[in-house]
């Protein structure tokens, strides 16, 4: 059924469209194209002498340096050393952070005692503490792991108790009204409710962990990506330096991908 | 099991919220509590279920709840309060997990309440996949699972659109016809109150006092939408509430 009076009037102009837009959507094809174009331009610039090899080596040279690294077997030694520090430091920092964050989120005493401390230590760049850690934990693995642990601990604490603070009070009250035990409320309502915040905290702390890893390895390490980059820098071997940086980028991307998968799996209810 | 509210008064710091409330909630009866917004009716309901403590007065349980009752005073909330990370089944299961029973017995209860609320086909669905009415049905199923002695309903239909509200209201009536549950039902909707209440308690604006208690003897099943007797009662309730509601509306909120 249509409105008869409307049908009779054919004169008049259409209402101009003013909606739409402001909705950027990812287009799959664009990213690889940009990436390849940039590398091609860079390679072309280096070969034509437009980019001086002293300033920036050609991508192909950096790739050669990478192959060299693979062939000599040094890649695995560097990667193994770095990954070990990264995983131990990040994992224990995150675990301790979640525990302390939960305590601050749940108990008044922990909140009043620990949260000012956390706020005071959080903004310190942990690299500044590295010399102190070397004195405390020795020049070996201890100080490196401790730096990463310390650096990832604080953002995790803050993300965790922030997440707990944001859990819907109504759900907690529901749990109480059905007579759930305190442990059940924490395990089944509060922690799952804080999980989105904890996971986005993990994303941030993973990035911090990589920064601190390189910084720690630059001070004193035989193996490790940071040590490799430092050595390349002091030898002016820019091709190796670029390779090292690319490895760090890939490491970061893999970490982000893993956390992304974890989010998809744990937060599928959203 | 009956409930008896004796001289309940409550204040938040220097704001008096409730003043000397005396009320009986008898077995098999639905008591509706109505009043203008901010009159403390939800606070009163939280006190009945022991989620909040009144400044003065007490809520007494008269008699013991039935032996198979897992959670005598059970709420149904306005915002449903379902865990978004659990399925329909999981949400019902949540309130049984802390009680000693084997998995089979738990499954049996879950199947039973989901069947009674016509949710069996949605067992594996997550709350975000359900409409508002469905979510509230899950919350009702969850409440039934613990075999409550008294249901405490805090504006259970207020977050729903009017058609869904109508449907769910019918469900609540059907359920009462079958099981004769006892309930305290807080609402600001007079139509809901006259449709469901055996006893309607009218609260004044803050500080909430009992202005009037209206008893309706008509059986729930006889209460159809166009019923002159009910309309007259509803009109009377509205007259009681109108000035209160207007005055409450004009108040500044200082918090």
Interface residues (C-beta under 8 A of the other chain):
Chain A: X168 X170 X171 X173 X174 X176 X177 X178 X179 X180 X181 X184 X188 X189 X192 X193 X195 X267 X269 X270
Chain B: X49 X51 X70 X71 X73 X74 X75 X77 X79 X81 X83 X84 X85 X86 X94 X95 X97 X98 X126 X127 X128 X142 X146
